Every structure is written in C-alpha cells, then in structure tokens.
C-alpha cells in the first residue's frame, strides 16, 4: 500500500496519509537564491503505528521526484533521506555539490 502524499515547496512540509490518518511528515526548505535552487531536507517522521510500511520512502520519493521536476538539487541533512538516496543511486544526481 502506498501513501497519499501531499506537499508544497512553498510550505516546506510533505504529509503522508494512510487509511484517512496522518502517517508521516517530511520537513524541508527551498533556497531560491542559488542556481539551481537547493531543497534542504531536514526531518522525516513516521507515526509509530505506520513504521516499517514504506511511509518514509513514499515521502522521500515524492519530494525528490518533485525536486527533480523543478530542476532543483537536494541537501539531505536528515539521516533517513541521506540513507534512502544511498540505497537508490538513481537519485544521487540530485545531491547538491559539497
């Protein structure tokens, strides 16, 4: 089962819902002062009742896909996001240069 994820780069919050309840969130900020813009992904939180069911992965995938569509790069300061990208090398091209 996948999560219903909604977010807006303007708000800096992605929210996952499952079976009508909030299952998790991913917070981030968008810096438009650089070219390309940088999305800093701060924190991924999953409700304990939904842990281990792919909610965090759903959140990360949707936000990264939207960053890619926007032509942005990401700075994953969240350990979960950084680990997720390491396990999914097809997203490594989104990493902001250090």
N, CA, C and O atoms as a GROMACS GRO file, in nm:
protein
  392
    1UNK      N    1   0.085  -0.118   0.000
    1UNK     CA    2   0.000   0.000   0.000
    1UNK      C    3   0.089   0.124   0.000
    1UNK      O    4   0.181   0.134   0.080
    2UNK      N    5   0.061   0.217  -0.089
    2UNK     CA    6   0.136   0.341  -0.092
    2UNK      C    7   0.058   0.448  -0.016
    2UNK      O    8  -0.063   0.439   0.004
    3UNK      N    9   0.131   0.548   0.023
    3UNK     CA   10   0.072   0.659   0.097
    3UNK      C   11   0.020   0.765   0.002
    3UNK      O   12   0.070   0.780  -0.110
    4UNK      N   13  -0.080   0.836   0.046
    4UNK     CA   14  -0.127   0.955  -0.025
    4UNK      C   15  -0.043   1.070   0.027
    4UNK      O   16  -0.061   1.113   0.142
    5UNK      N   17   0.048   1.122  -0.055
    5UNK     CA   18   0.141   1.226  -0.012
    5UNK      C   19   0.103   1.358  -0.076
    5UNK      O   20   0.080   1.367  -0.196
    6UNK      N   21   0.096   1.461   0.007
    6UNK     CA   22   0.071   1.596  -0.044
    6UNK      C   23   0.179   1.687   0.012
    6UNK      O   24   0.225   1.671   0.125
    7UNK      N   25   0.218   1.785  -0.070
    7UNK     CA   26   0.315   1.883  -0.021
    7UNK      C   27   0.322   2.000  -0.117
    7UNK      O   28   0.273   1.997  -0.229
    8UNK      N   29   0.386   2.103  -0.066
    8UNK     CA   30   0.412   2.222  -0.145
    8UNK      C   31   0.548   2.275  -0.106
    8UNK      O   32   0.574   2.298   0.012
    9UNK      N   33   0.637   2.297  -0.202
    9UNK     CA   34   0.766   2.355  -0.168
    9UNK      C   35   0.753   2.488  -0.095
    9UNK      O   36   0.840   2.526  -0.017
   10UNK      N   37   0.645   2.558  -0.120
   10UNK     CA   38   0.622   2.685  -0.052
   10UNK      C   39   0.605   2.666   0.099
   10UNK      O   40   0.651   2.749   0.177
   11UNK      N   41   0.540   2.556   0.139
   11UNK     CA   42   0.516   2.530   0.281
   11UNK      C   43   0.632   2.458   0.346
   11UNK      O   44   0.650   2.468   0.467
   12UNK      N   45   0.712   2.384   0.269
   12UNK     CA   46   0.823   2.310   0.326
   12UNK      C   47   0.779   2.189   0.407
   12UNK      O   48   0.851   2.145   0.496
   13UNK      N   49   0.662   2.137   0.376
   13UNK     CA   50   0.611   2.021   0.450
   13UNK      C   51   0.543   1.925   0.355
   13UNK      O   52   0.455   1.963   0.278
   14UNK      N   53   0.585   1.800   0.360
   14UNK     CA   54   0.518   1.692   0.288
   14UNK      C   55   0.449   1.606   0.393
   14UNK      O   56   0.507   1.575   0.497
   15UNK      N   57   0.327   1.568   0.365
   15UNK     CA   58   0.249   1.489   0.460
   15UNK      C   59   0.198   1.363   0.392
   15UNK      O   60   0.144   1.368   0.282
   16UNK      N   61   0.215   1.250   0.459
   16UNK     CA   62   0.166   1.122   0.409
   16UNK      C   63   0.044   1.080   0.490
   16UNK      O   64   0.043   1.090   0.612
   17UNK      N   65  -0.057   1.034   0.419
   17UNK     CA   66  -0.178   0.981   0.484
   17UNK      C   67  -0.200   0.838   0.440
   17UNK      O   68  -0.175   0.802   0.325
   18UNK      N   69  -0.247   0.758   0.533
   18UNK     CA   70  -0.287   0.620   0.505
   18UNK      C   71  -0.416   0.592   0.579
   18UNK      O   72  -0.428   0.622   0.698
   19UNK      N   73  -0.508   0.536   0.510
   19UNK     CA   74  -0.637   0.498   0.568
   19UNK      C   75  -0.700   0.614   0.646
   19UNK      O   76  -0.759   0.595   0.753
   20UNK      N   77  -0.688   0.734   0.589
   20UNK     CA   78  -0.753   0.851   0.646
   20UNK      C   79  -0.683   0.919   0.762
   20UNK      O   80  -0.735   1.016   0.816
   21UNK      N   81  -0.566   0.870   0.802
   21UNK     CA   82  -0.495   0.936   0.912
   21UNK      C   83  -0.355   0.976   0.868
   21UNK      O   84  -0.298   0.917   0.776
   22UNK      N   85  -0.301   1.077   0.936
   22UNK     CA   86  -0.166   1.122   0.903
   22UNK      C   87  -0.067   1.015   0.948
   22UNK      O   88  -0.066   0.975   1.064
   23UNK      N   89   0.016   0.970   0.855
   23UNK     CA   90   0.111   0.863   0.883
   23UNK      C   91   0.254   0.914   0.898
   23UNK      O   92   0.336   0.847   0.961
   24UNK      N   93   0.286   1.031   0.840
   24UNK     CA   94   0.422   1.082   0.850
   24UNK      C   95   0.438   1.217   0.784
   24UNK      O   96   0.350   1.264   0.711
   25UNK      N   97   0.554   1.280   0.811
   25UNK     CA   98   0.585   1.410   0.753
   25UNK      C   99   0.733   1.416   0.715
   25UNK      O  100   0.817   1.345   0.770
   26UNK      N  101   0.762   1.503   0.621
   26UNK     CA  102   0.899   1.536   0.584
   26UNK      C  103   0.905   1.687   0.575
   26UNK      O  104   0.830   1.749   0.500
   27UNK      N  105   0.995   1.748   0.652
   27UNK     CA  106   1.009   1.894   0.651
   27UNK      C  107   1.134   1.932   0.573
   27UNK      O  108   1.236   1.863   0.578
   28UNK      N  109   1.124   2.042   0.501
   28UNK     CA  110   1.235   2.088   0.419
   28UNK      C  111   1.219   2.237   0.389
   28UNK      O  112   1.113   2.295   0.414
   29UNK      N  113   1.324   2.295   0.337
   29UNK     CA  114   1.318   2.435   0.294
   29UNK      C  115   1.372   2.445   0.153
   29UNK      O  116   1.450   2.360   0.108
   30UNK      N  117   1.330   2.548   0.083
   30UNK     CA  118   1.373   2.571  -0.054
   30UNK      C  119   1.448   2.704  -0.059
   30UNK      O  120   1.394   2.808  -0.021
   31UNK      N  121   1.573   2.699  -0.108
   31UNK     CA  122   1.652   2.820  -0.126
   31UNK      C  123   1.651   2.855  -0.274
   31UNK      O  124   1.708   2.783  -0.356
   32UNK      N  125   1.588   2.964  -0.306
   32UNK     CA  126   1.582   3.006  -0.446
   32UNK      C  127   1.693   3.106  -0.479
   32UNK      O  128   1.693   3.167  -0.586
   33UNK      N  129   1.786   3.123  -0.386
   33UNK     CA  130   1.893   3.220  -0.407
   33UNK      C  131   2.010   3.161  -0.485
   33UNK      O  132   2.106   3.231  -0.516
   34UNK      N  133   2.000   3.034  -0.516
   34UNK     CA  134   2.109   2.972  -0.591
   34UNK      C  135   2.052   2.912  -0.719
   34UNK      O  136   1.932   2.889  -0.732
   35UNK      N  137   2.141   2.888  -0.813
   35UNK     CA  138   2.101   2.827  -0.939
   35UNK      C  139   2.186   2.703  -0.961
   35UNK      O  140   2.305   2.717  -0.988
   36UNK      N  141   2.131   2.583  -0.950
   36UNK     CA  142   1.989   2.556  -0.929
   36UNK      C  143   1.950   2.577  -0.784
   36UNK      O  144   2.035   2.581  -0.695
   37UNK      N  145   1.819   2.590  -0.760
   37UNK     CA  146   1.773   2.606  -0.624
   37UNK      C  147   1.802   2.479  -0.544
   37UNK      O  148   1.809   2.369  -0.599
   38UNK      N  149   1.820   2.496  -0.413
   38UNK     CA  150   1.855   2.386  -0.325
   38UNK      C  151   1.741   2.359  -0.229
   38UNK      O  152   1.693   2.450  -0.161
   39UNK      N  153   1.697   2.234  -0.223
   39UNK     CA  154   1.597   2.191  -0.125
   39UNK      C  155   1.672   2.121  -0.013
   39UNK      O  156   1.733   2.016  -0.036
   40UNK      N  157   1.669   2.175   0.107
   40UNK     CA  158   1.732   2.114   0.223
   40UNK      C  159   1.628   2.032   0.297
   40UNK      O  160   1.530   2.086   0.348
   41UNK      N  161   1.650   1.901   0.302
   41UNK     CA  162   1.556   1.809   0.364
   41UNK      C  163   1.600   1.782   0.507
   41UNK      O  164   1.703   1.717   0.530
   42UNK      N  165   1.521   1.832   0.603
   42UNK     CA  166   1.561   1.834   0.743
   42UNK      C  167   1.520   1.711   0.825
   42UNK      O  168   1.603   1.654   0.896
   43UNK      N  169   1.395   1.670   0.814
   43UNK     CA  170   1.346   1.571   0.908
   43UNK      C  171   1.233   1.488   0.848
   43UNK      O  172   1.139   1.541   0.790
   44UNK      N  173   1.245   1.358   0.863
   44UNK     CA  174   1.139   1.266   0.824
   44UNK      C  175   1.088   1.199   0.950
   44UNK      O  176   1.165   1.140   1.026
   45UNK      N  177   0.957   1.208   0.971
   45UNK     CA  178   0.897   1.146   1.090
   45UNK      C  179   0.781   1.059   1.046
   45UNK      O  180   0.698   1.099   0.964
   46UNK      N  181   0.776   0.938   1.103
   46UNK     CA  182   0.668   0.845   1.073
   46UNK      C  183   0.600   0.807   1.204
   46UNK      O  184   0.667   0.776   1.303
   47UNK      N  185   0.468   0.811   1.204
   47UNK     CA  186   0.391   0.771   1.320
   47UNK      C  187   0.425   0.626   1.355
   47UNK      O  188   0.433   0.542   1.266
   48UNK      N  189   0.447   0.595   1.483
   48UNK     CA  190   0.484   0.458   1.521
   48UNK      C  191   0.389   0.351   1.469
   48UNK      O  192   0.432   0.239   1.442
   49UNK      N  193   0.262   0.381   1.456
   49UNK     CA  194   0.166   0.283   1.404
   49UNK      C  195   0.188   0.251   1.257
   49UNK      O  196   0.133   0.152   1.206
   50UNK      N  197   0.267   0.333   1.188
   50UNK     CA  198   0.289   0.314   1.044
   50UNK      C  199   0.434   0.282   1.010
   50UNK      O  200   0.469   0.270   0.892
   51UNK      N  201   0.520   0.268   1.111
   51UNK     CA  202   0.661   0.239   1.085
   51UNK      C  203   0.679   0.106   1.016
   51UNK      O  204   0.603   0.011   1.039
   52UNK      N  205   0.780   0.098   0.929
   52UNK     CA  206   0.812  -0.025   0.861
   52UNK      C  207   0.720  -0.061   0.746
   52UNK      O  208   0.722  -0.174   0.697
   53UNK      N  209   0.639   0.035   0.704
   53UNK     CA  210   0.542   0.009   0.596
   53UNK      C  211   0.564   0.096   0.473
   53UNK      O  212   0.477   0.105   0.387
   54UNK      N  213   0.681   0.159   0.465
   54UNK     CA  214   0.715   0.236   0.346
   54UNK      C  215   0.669   0.380   0.344
   54UNK      O  216   0.680   0.447   0.242
   55UNK      N  217   0.617   0.430   0.456
   55UNK     CA  218   0.569   0.568   0.459
   55UNK      C  219   0.684   0.665   0.437
   55UNK      O  220   0.672   0.758   0.357
   56UNK      N  221   0.795   0.645   0.508
   56UNK     CA  222   0.911   0.733   0.490
   56UNK      C  223   0.962   0.731   0.347
   56UNK      O  224   0.995   0.836   0.291
   57UNK      N  225   0.968   0.613   0.288
   57UNK     CA  226   1.012   0.601   0.148
   57UNK      C  227   0.917   0.673   0.054
   57UNK      O  228   0.962   0.739  -0.041
   58UNK      N  229   0.787   0.661   0.078
   58UNK     CA  230   0.689   0.733  -0.005
   58UNK      C  231   0.712   0.883   0.002
   58UNK      O  232   0.710   0.952  -0.101
   59UNK      N  233   0.735   0.934   0.123
   59UNK     CA  234   0.759   1.078   0.139
   59UNK      C  235   0.883   1.122   0.063
   59UNK      O  236   0.880   1.219  -0.013
   60UNK      N  237   0.993   1.050   0.085
   60UNK     CA  238   1.120   1.087   0.021
   60UNK      C  239   1.108   1.082  -0.130
   60UNK      O  240   1.148   1.175  -0.199
   61UNK      N  241   1.054   0.974  -0.182
   61UNK     CA  242   1.044   0.958  -0.328
   61UNK      C  243   0.963   1.072  -0.391
   61UNK      O  244   1.006   1.128  -0.492
   62UNK      N  245   0.849   1.105  -0.334
   62UNK     CA  246   0.765   1.212  -0.391
   62UNK      C  247   0.837   1.346  -0.388
   62UNK      O  248   0.836   1.418  -0.487
   63UNK      N  249   0.900   1.379  -0.276
   63UNK     CA  250   0.969   1.508  -0.265
   63UNK      C  251   1.088   1.512  -0.362
   63UNK      O  252   1.110   1.613  -0.429
   64UNK      N  253   1.165   1.403  -0.370
   64UNK     CA  254   1.278   1.402  -0.463
   64UNK      C  255   1.232   1.409  -0.608
   64UNK      O  256   1.295   1.477  -0.690
   65UNK      N  257   1.125   1.340  -0.642
   65UNK     CA  258   1.074   1.347  -0.779
   65UNK      C  259   1.029   1.490  -0.812
   65UNK      O  260   1.050   1.537  -0.924
   66UNK      N  261   0.968   1.558  -0.716
   66UNK     CA  262   0.926   1.695  -0.741
   66UNK      C  263   1.045   1.790  -0.750
   66UNK      O  264   1.044   1.884  -0.829
   67UNK      N  265   1.149   1.765  -0.668
   67UNK     CA  266   1.271   1.846  -0.679
   67UNK      C  267   1.333   1.829  -0.817
   67UNK      O  268   1.375   1.926  -0.879
   68UNK      N  269   1.337   1.706  -0.864
   68UNK     CA  270   1.392   1.679  -0.998
   68UNK      C  271   1.309   1.753  -1.104
   68UNK      O  272   1.366   1.815  -1.194
   69UNK      N  273   1.178   1.746  -1.094
   69UNK     CA  274   1.091   1.814  -1.190
   69UNK      C  275   1.111   1.965  -1.189
   69UNK      O  276   1.097   2.031  -1.292
   70UNK      N  277   1.145   2.018  -1.073
   70UNK     CA  278   1.167   2.162  -1.059
   70UNK      C  279   1.308   2.204  -1.102
   70UNK      O  280   1.340   2.323  -1.106
   71UNK      N  281   1.394   2.106  -1.132
   71UNK     CA  282   1.531   2.138  -1.170
   71UNK      C  283   1.618   2.172  -1.050
   71UNK      O  284   1.721   2.238  -1.065
   72UNK      N  285   1.577   2.128  -0.931
   72UNK     CA  286   1.648   2.160  -0.807
   72UNK      C  287   1.745   2.048  -0.771
   72UNK      O  288   1.739   1.938  -0.827
   73UNK      N  289   1.833   2.077  -0.676
   73UNK     CA  290   1.919   1.977  -0.614
   73UNK      C  291   1.882   1.970  -0.467
   73UNK      O  292   1.814   2.060  -0.416
   74UNK      N  293   1.925   1.864  -0.398
   74UNK     CA  294   1.887   1.848  -0.258
   74UNK      C  295   2.009   1.838  -0.167
   74UNK      O  296   2.114   1.788  -0.207
   75UNK      N  297   1.992   1.885  -0.046
   75UNK     CA  298   2.091   1.872   0.060
   75UNK      C  299   2.022   1.796   0.173
   75UNK      O  300   1.948   1.855   0.252
   76UNK      N  301   2.045   1.663   0.181
   76UNK     CA  302   1.974   1.581   0.279
   76UNK      C  303   2.042   1.584   0.416
   76UNK      O  304   2.130   1.503   0.443
   77UNK      N  305   2.002   1.676   0.501
   77UNK     CA  306   2.057   1.679   0.637
   77UNK      C  307   1.987   1.577   0.726
   77UNK      O  308   2.034   1.550   0.837
   78UNK      N  309   1.877   1.522   0.680
   78UNK     CA  310   1.805   1.416   0.752
   78UNK      C  311   1.874   1.282   0.725
   78UNK      O  312   1.896   1.247   0.609
   79UNK      N  313   1.908   1.208   0.830
   79UNK     CA  314   1.978   1.080   0.814
   79UNK      C  315   1.896   0.981   0.732
   79UNK      O  316   1.952   0.903   0.655
   80UNK      N  317   1.764   0.983   0.747
   80UNK     CA  318   1.680   0.888   0.674
   80UNK      C  319   1.686   0.916   0.523
   80UNK      O  320   1.700   0.824   0.443
   81UNK      N  321   1.676   1.043   0.487
   81UNK     CA  322   1.681   1.080   0.345
   81UNK      C  323   1.818   1.046   0.287
   81UNK      O  324   1.826   0.991   0.177
   82UNK      N  325   1.925   1.080   0.358
   82UNK     CA  326   2.060   1.051   0.309
   82UNK      C  327   2.078   0.901   0.286
   82UNK      O  328   2.134   0.860   0.184
   83UNK      N  329   2.032   0.819   0.379
   83UNK     CA  330   2.043   0.675   0.364
   83UNK      C  331   1.957   0.622   0.250
   83UNK      O  332   1.998   0.531   0.178
   84UNK      N  333   1.839   0.680   0.233
   84UNK     CA  334   1.749   0.639   0.126
   84UNK      C  335   1.814   0.664  -0.010
   84UNK      O  336   1.808   0.580  -0.100
   85UNK      N  337   1.876   0.782  -0.024
   85UNK     CA  338   1.943   0.814  -0.151
   85UNK      C  339   2.060   0.718  -0.176
   85UNK      O  340   2.082   0.676  -0.290
   86UNK      N  341   2.135   0.683  -0.072
   86UNK     CA  342   2.245   0.586  -0.089
   86UNK      C  343   2.192   0.451  -0.138
   86UNK      O  344   2.259   0.383  -0.216
   87UNK      N  345   2.073   0.411  -0.093
   87UNK     CA  346   2.016   0.284  -0.135
   87UNK      C  347   1.946   0.292  -0.270
   87UNK      O  348   1.909   0.189  -0.327
   88UNK      N  349   1.927   0.413  -0.322
   88UNK     CA  350   1.860   0.434  -0.451
   88UNK      C  351   1.949   0.524  -0.537
   88UNK      O  352   1.921   0.643  -0.551
   89UNK      N  353   2.057   0.469  -0.593
   89UNK     CA  354   2.156   0.551  -0.664
   89UNK      C  355   2.100   0.628  -0.784
   89UNK      O  356   2.165   0.721  -0.832
   90UNK      N  357   1.982   0.591  -0.832
   90UNK     CA  358   1.925   0.668  -0.943
   90UNK      C  359   1.881   0.807  -0.899
   90UNK      O  360   1.838   0.888  -0.982
   91UNK      N  361   1.891   0.837  -0.769
   91UNK     CA  362   1.860   0.971  -0.718
   91UNK      C  363   1.985   1.050  -0.679
   91UNK      O  364   1.974   1.166  -0.639
   92UNK      N  365   2.102   0.989  -0.689
   92UNK     CA  366   2.226   1.056  -0.649
   92UNK      C  367   2.256   1.181  -0.730
   92UNK      O  368   2.326   1.270  -0.683
   93UNK      N  369   2.203   1.187  -0.853
   93UNK     CA  370   2.227   1.306  -0.936
   93UNK      C  371   2.160   1.431  -0.877
   93UNK      O  372   2.191   1.542  -0.919
   94UNK      N  373   2.070   1.413  -0.781
   94UNK     CA  374   2.003   1.526  -0.718
   94UNK      C  375   2.084   1.589  -0.605
   94UNK      O  376   2.050   1.698  -0.558
   95UNK      N  377   2.190   1.523  -0.560
   95UNK     CA  378   2.266   1.573  -0.447
   95UNK      C  379   2.338   1.704  -0.480
   95UNK      O  380   2.404   1.716  -0.583
   96UNK      N  381   2.323   1.801  -0.392
   96UNK     CA  382   2.389   1.931  -0.410
   96UNK      C  383   2.540   1.910  -0.392
   96UNK      O  384   2.583   1.833  -0.306
   97UNK      N  385   2.619   1.979  -0.472
   97UNK     CA  386   2.766   1.967  -0.455
   97UNK      C  387   2.806   2.019  -0.317
   97UNK      O  388   2.747   2.114  -0.265
   98UNK      N  389   2.904   1.956  -0.261
   98UNK     CA  390   2.954   1.997  -0.127
   98UNK      C  391   3.081   2.076  -0.141
   98UNK      O  392   3.138   2.119  -0.041
   0.00000   0.00000   0.00000
